[in-house]
Amino acid sequence: MRRPALVPTVRSLLALCLTLGCGLARQALGDGPADNRADQVRPVPPPGLPVPDDIRASLSARTESLGREIEALRRDLARQPARLALLPDLEIFHKAVDWALRYNEFFKTNEFSAPEGSSAAQRLLDEGARRATALRGEPTPYWTEARGPVVRGYRSRLDGSVQPYGLVVPDTFQPAARQPYRLDFWFHGRGETLSELAFLDERMRRAGEFAPRDAFVLHPYGRYCNGSRFAGETDAWEAFDQVRARYPIDEDRLVVRGFSLGGASCWHFATHHAWRWAAAAPGAGFSETAEFLRVFQNESLKPAPWEPLLWRWYDGTAHAANVRMVPLVAYSGEKDRQIQAAQAMEKAMAEEGLALTHVIGAGMGHSYSEAAKQDLNRRLDALAAQGRDPFPRTVHFVTHTLRYPRMAWVRVDELGQHWSPARVVAERRDEGTFHIVTTNVTALTLEIEAGLFTLPSDQKPRVVLDGTTLAGALPGSDRSWTSSFHRTESGWVTGARPASGLRKRSGLQGPIDDAFMDAFLFVRPTGAALGPEIGAWTARELERAIREWRSQYRGDVRVVDDTAVTDADLASHHVVLWGDPASNALLRRIADRLPLRWDAQGVHTPAGDHPVERCVPVLIYPNPLNPERYVVLNSGFTFREYDYLNNARQTPKLPDWAVVDVRTPPTARTPGEIVSAGFFGERWEWQKPLR
């Protein structure tokens, strides 16, 4: 989250103090009227401090040495997959210092220079070298059984990058015992200078705001400073997958917590993934976009017609009904402007017939009071000890997109219309009877895990679905049960819908930004463009998308030429095609199988034609060469530099498709003038544009 703005004089003094090496944190300085000016956007991350040549040379030499050792280990451990899997635990240290040097991301003098001790960079390189030695020689590398604050890494499926996470391992942890432990997610606050170097140094030395006894605490990096949205959300789950594979975690005792920007993350995870948690404790933050920006940022909003619909992707208030499925206690300082987040949720929950438990720190601003911390710990310890119910009798679920299809034993497979509320209330009346009421749902599955369903395996459960009585599938002999249903013109029937053409489904439902939550590949054109303006625009936007992915999501994009894409690439990646049908060979192969036509005369849609010399389409669609994956045309993630200044702005800025007039120069908000845009229907069919 953001700190109050400082006046220019104080900014100047702080900058001078930093240059002189006083060691003060270089904080994000925003939230005032200046951050509402799209024509004067300050850079995020900010420029780093100058590093003296001798220090730079020394750190560079050590970083290069660690890099060579990592590559040697990669070769030497090629036939030892278990040890090779630990290599990211070293690579995170190399990346942290290498990127700080390469991209001017030292933000405090003590990150690179510490006359009376080790700098942060030196400490990270020391630990990287120590781990390299241990990985070669120790039967069980020391950090895999360490207690207290530990940092580890993994290689992300999104872009192949190495990503770090912090972990607090309880003192009572005994690797051999395999006793399952409670685990708390803790989401960090906003930090425009939170490079990998700063994150690792902090997480190596400090347990954090809360460290319950006999519990692991996972600190996701979240791909830098995005409120664990998009790739940041995927990062949290990838880090968790690593932790539960390496440590004994009780998945019925997961707690989600966070404060400030981390509180915003917590509101999202608590409402969209409510069934995963034994308890949730968001602190401050924001719980939705529109009201927060008006109240906190004093921003006058003028959204495009599709943006309010897309706010529902992350708005906790739009998913308030899901709080029925998770014990939740919110915290706010009495004098904190970010109390607005809890108040907005309180109002939304009241409309669902729910009351919010809200602990308020008396007299506090944007921080916890000690009394409130004790109160929160008492409540959460009790809830975690009780644990979640893996098979609740009643499920309440609301979603607006199949990006979030599940609540406990209910999975929504199809919607009547995306971005309108879809609701399910499913009740287990007795062991063999289920009553379900739906709104805006056209297919769903009931899925009960092994060991939880006790109806005899020769009896079919009875399902009353929107008043229609149906027979479900037989239970499994392992006491599991899965049964699907879909709606036809005559009503609900048992069974999954027969495959027939394209349909929006989970992980293949759009909008454009959804492509960047799983493995993706940029495909670069090698031919001549349809026209010079189109060629120049696509080249600039490609370069920008690569650069901004690195700075905002901390990875290097996979990029291949259009002539070098393989069948394996198409099988395992969403592909982002840059250029046009003349310049990009892969786009040319599929051009006649897309829902719009692009040729030497222009861009042709059912709603109208657009001149070739100035218009470019951007879109997301199932890849005709592999309908299990997306194809995207000419777009990275759709929010831009203006939106980096406040995380509540980091929402999708384009729907499923748009036509861009490239004669209008790109800005900090748009890639050009959006002359037409809209969503595809539930069968990926053309619909009337919203502009």
HUBEL-V864545 format. One record per residue. RES is the residue in three letters. OMEGA is omega in whole degrees, -180 to 180 (* if undefined). Layout:
# HUBEL-V864545
RES_OMEGA + RES_OMEGA
This chain:
# HUBEL-V864545
MET_-171 + ARG_176 + ARG_179 + PRO_-178 + ALA_173 + LEU_178 + VAL_-174 + PRO_-179 + THR_179 + VAL_177 + ARG_-179 + SER_180 + LEU_180 + LEU_179 + ALA_179 + LEU_-179 + CYS_179 + LEU_-179 + THR_180 + LEU_174 + GLY_-179 + CYS_175 + GLY_177 + LEU_178 + ALA_176 + ARG_-173 + GLN_172 + ALA_-177 + LEU_-175 + GLY_178 + ASP_176 + GLY_-180 + PRO_-179 + ALA_-180 + ASP_172 + ASN_-180 + ARG_-178 + ALA_-180 + ASP_179 + GLN_-175 + VAL_177 + ARG_-176 + PRO_174 + VAL_-4 + PRO_178 + PRO_174 + PRO_180 + GLY_179 + LEU_176 + PRO_180 + VAL_179 + PRO_-173 + ASP_-177 + ASP_178 + ILE_178 + ARG_-179 + ALA_-180 + SER_180 + LEU_179 + SER_180 + ALA_-180 + ARG_180 + THR_178 + GLU_179 + SER_178 + LEU_178 + GLY_178 + ARG_180 + GLU_177 + ILE_179 + GLU_176 + ALA_177 + LEU_179 + ARG_178 + ARG_-173 + ASP_-178 + LEU_-175 + ALA_-179 + ARG_177 + GLN_-171 + PRO_-179 + ALA_179 + ARG_178 + LEU_180 + ALA_178 + LEU_-176 + LEU_176 + PRO_177 + ASP_173 + LEU_-174 + GLU_-180 + ILE_-180 + PHE_178 + HIS_-179 + LYS_-176 + ALA_-178 + VAL_-180 + ASP_-179 + TRP_177 + ALA_178 + LEU_-173 + ARG_-172 + TYR_176 + ASN_-176 + GLU_165 + PHE_-173 + PHE_175 + LYS_-180 + THR_-178 + ASN_172 + GLU_-180 + PHE_-176 + SER_178 + ALA_-174 + PRO_-176 + GLU_-180 + GLY_-179 + SER_172 + SER_178 + ALA_180 + ALA_179 + GLN_179 + ARG_-180 + LEU_178 + LEU_176 + ASP_-178 + GLU_177 + GLY_179 + ALA_179 + ARG_180 + ARG_178 + ALA_178 + THR_-179 + ALA_-179 + LEU_176 + ARG_-167 + GLY_-175 + GLU_178 + PRO_175 + THR_-177 + PRO_-167 + TYR_-173 + TRP_-179 + THR_177 + GLU_-179 + ALA_174 + ARG_-180 + GLY_-179 + PRO_179 + VAL_173 + VAL_180 + ARG_-176 + GLY_176 + TYR_177 + ARG_-173 + SER_176 + ARG_-175 + LEU_-173 + ASP_-179 + GLY_-178 + SER_172 + VAL_-179 + GLN_-180 + PRO_166 + TYR_176 + GLY_180 + LEU_171 + VAL_-178 + VAL_-176 + PRO_179 + ASP_-178 + THR_-177 + PHE_176 + GLN_-174 + PRO_-175 + ALA_-174 + ALA_-179 + ARG_175 + GLN_-179 + PRO_-175 + TYR_166 + ARG_174 + LEU_175 + ASP_166 + PHE_172 + TRP_-179 + PHE_-174 + HIS_178 + GLY_-179 + ARG_176 + GLY_-179 + GLU_177 + THR_-178 + LEU_173 + SER_175 + GLU_-180 + LEU_-180 + ALA_-179 + PHE_-178 + LEU_-179 + ASP_178 + GLU_-174 + ARG_176 + MET_-170 + ARG_-172 + ARG_179 + ALA_178 + GLY_-175 + GLU_-179 + PHE_177 + ALA_-176 + PRO_176 + ARG_177 + ASP_178 + ALA_168 + PHE_173 + VAL_178 + LEU_176 + HIS_177 + PRO_171 + TYR_176 + GLY_179 + ARG_171 + TYR_-162 + CYS_-175 + ASN_-180 + GLY_-179 + SER_176 + ARG_177 + PHE_180 + ALA_177 + GLY_177 + GLU_177 + THR_180 + ASP_-179 + ALA_-179 + TRP_177 + GLU_177 + ALA_179 + PHE_178 + ASP_177 + GLN_-177 + VAL_-177 + ARG_174 + ALA_-174 + ARG_-176 + TYR_180 + PRO_-176 + ILE_177 + ASP_-175 + GLU_172 + ASP_178 + ARG_174 + LEU_179 + VAL_179 + VAL_-175 + ARG_176 + GLY_-177 + PHE_-180 + SER_175 + LEU_176 + GLY_174 + GLY_175 + ALA_176 + SER_-178 + CYS_176 + TRP_-180 + HIS_-177 + PHE_-180 + ALA_-176 + THR_-177 + HIS_-179 + HIS_-169 + ALA_-175 + TRP_-177 + ARG_-164 + TRP_167 + ALA_179 + ALA_177 + ALA_-178 + ALA_176 + PRO_176 + GLY_178 + ALA_-180 + GLY_172 + PHE_-177 + SER_176 + GLU_-174 + THR_-165 + ALA_-177 + GLU_180 + PHE_-179 + LEU_177 + ARG_-175 + VAL_-172 + PHE_-175 + GLN_-177 + ASN_-175 + GLU_174 + SER_-173 + LEU_175 + LYS_-174 + PRO_169 + ALA_-173 + PRO_-178 + TRP_-174 + GLU_178 + PRO_175 + LEU_-177 + LEU_172 + TRP_-177 + ARG_176 + TRP_-173 + TYR_-177 + ASP_174 + GLY_-179 + THR_179 + ALA_-178 + HIS_-175 + ALA_-180 + ALA_-178 + ASN_179 + VAL_173 + ARG_-173 + MET_-179 + VAL_171 + PRO_-173 + LEU_174 + VAL_-178 + ALA_175 + TYR_172 + SER_167 + GLY_-176 + GLU_-176 + LYS_-177 + ASP_177 + ARG_-179 + GLN_168 + ILE_178 + GLN_-178 + ALA_180 + ALA_179 + GLN_177 + ALA_178 + MET_179 + GLU_179 + LYS_-179 + ALA_179 + MET_179 + ALA_178 + GLU_176 + GLU_-179 + GLY_-178 + LEU_177 + ALA_-180 + LEU_170 + THR_-170 + HIS_176 + VAL_-177 + ILE_178 + GLY_-176 + ALA_177 + GLY_-174 + MET_169 + GLY_-174 + HIS_179 + SER_177 + TYR_166 + SER_-179 + GLU_180 + ALA_180 + ALA_178 + LYS_179 + GLN_179 + ASP_179 + LEU_-180 + ASN_180 + ARG_-179 + ARG_-176 + LEU_177 + ASP_180 + ALA_-179 + LEU_179 + ALA_179 + ALA_178 + GLN_179 + GLY_179 + ARG_174 + ASP_-177 + PRO_-179 + PHE_-176 + PRO_-179 + ARG_-179 + THR_177 + VAL_172 + HIS_-174 + PHE_169 + VAL_176 + THR_178 + HIS_-177 + THR_178 + LEU_166 + ARG_178 + TYR_-171 + PRO_-166 + ARG_168 + MET_-179 + ALA_-174 + TRP_177 + VAL_175 + ARG_177 + VAL_-177 + ASP_179 + GLU_175 + LEU_171 + GLY_178 + GLN_177 + HIS_176 + TRP_164 + SER_-176 + PRO_172 + ALA_-175 + ARG_173 + VAL_167 + VAL_-176 + ALA_-175 + GLU_174 + ARG_-176 + ARG_172 + ASP_-172 + GLU_-175 + GLY_-177 + THR_179 + PHE_175 + HIS_-174 + ILE_175 + VAL_-176 + THR_170 + THR_176 + ASN_178 + VAL_-180 + THR_174 + ALA_178 + LEU_178 + THR_171 + LEU_-172 + GLU_-178 + ILE_-171 + GLU_-179 + ALA_176 + GLY_-175 + LEU_-175 + PHE_-170 + THR_176 + LEU_179 + PRO_-171 + SER_177 + ASP_180 + GLN_178 + LYS_176 + PRO_178 + ARG_-178 + VAL_175 + VAL_-170 + LEU_-176 + ASP_176 + GLY_179 + THR_180 + THR_-177 + LEU_174 + ALA_177 + GLY_176 + ALA_176 + LEU_175 + PRO_175 + GLY_180 + SER_176 + ASP_-179 + ARG_169 + SER_178 + TRP_175 + THR_179 + SER_-178 + SER_-179 + PHE_176 + HIS_-177 + ARG_174 + THR_178 + GLU_-179 + SER_178 + GLY_-178 + TRP_174 + VAL_179 + THR_177 + GLY_176 + ALA_179 + ARG_177 + PRO_180 + ALA_178 + SER_179 + GLY_-176 + LEU_172 + ARG_171 + LYS_179 + ARG_-173 + SER_-178 + GLY_178 + LEU_-175 + GLN_-178 + GLY_0 + PRO_-173 + ILE_-175 + ASP_-179 + ASP_-178 + ALA_-173 + PHE_174 + MET_175 + ASP_-175 + ALA_-180 + PHE_-175 + LEU_174 + PHE_179 + VAL_-172 + ARG_179 + PRO_177 + THR_-179 + GLY_179 + ALA_-176 + ALA_177 + LEU_180 + GLY_-176 + PRO_-179 + GLU_178 + ILE_180 + GLY_-180 + ALA_-179 + TRP_-178 + THR_178 + ALA_179 + ARG_-178 + GLU_175 + LEU_179 + GLU_180 + ARG_-178 + ALA_177 + ILE_-179 + ARG_-176 + GLU_174 + TRP_179 + ARG_-174 + SER_-176 + GLN_-177 + TYR_163 + ARG_175 + GLY_174 + ASP_-178 + VAL_169 + ARG_-179 + VAL_175 + VAL_175 + ASP_-179 + ASP_-179 + THR_-175 + ALA_-179 + VAL_-178 + THR_174 + ASP_178 + ALA_176 + ASP_-178 + LEU_-179 + ALA_-170 + SER_-176 + HIS_156 + HIS_-179 + VAL_179 + VAL_-174 + LEU_179 + TRP_-179 + GLY_-177 + ASP_-177 + PRO_177 + ALA_-173 + SER_-175 + ASN_-175 + ALA_-179 + LEU_176 + LEU_178 + ARG_-180 + ARG_-173 + ILE_-171 + ALA_-177 + ASP_179 + ARG_177 + LEU_-176 + PRO_171 + LEU_-178 + ARG_-179 + TRP_-177 + ASP_-175 + ALA_178 + GLN_180 + GLY_177 + VAL_-174 + HIS_176 + THR_176 + PRO_-179 + ALA_-179 + GLY_-179 + ASP_-178 + HIS_-172 + PRO_-177 + VAL_-174 + GLU_-177 + ARG_-174 + CYS_180 + VAL_175 + PRO_165 + VAL_-178 + LEU_171 + ILE_-174 + TYR_174 + PRO_-176 + ASN_179 + PRO_179 + LEU_175 + ASN_-175 + PRO_175 + GLU_-179 + ARG_178 + TYR_156 + VAL_177 + VAL_175 + LEU_164 + ASN_177 + SER_162 + GLY_175 + PHE_-162 + THR_174 + PHE_-171 + ARG_-167 + GLU_179 + TYR_-176 + ASP_177 + TYR_-171 + LEU_175 + ASN_-171 + ASN_178 + ALA_176 + ARG_-173 + GLN_178 + THR_178 + PRO_-180 + LYS_176 + LEU_178 + PRO_-177 + ASP_-178 + TRP_175 + ALA_172 + VAL_-175 + VAL_172 + ASP_-172 + VAL_174 + ARG_175 + THR_-176 + PRO_174 + PRO_178 + THR_176 + ALA_-179 + ARG_-176 + THR_177 + PRO_-177 + GLY_178 + GLU_178 + ILE_-174 + VAL_178 + SER_-179 + ALA_178 + GLY_180 + PHE_166 + PHE_179 + GLY_-175 + GLU_173 + ARG_-177 + TRP_179 + GLU_180 + TRP_174 + GLN_-180 + LYS_179 + PRO_174 + LEU_172 + ARG_*
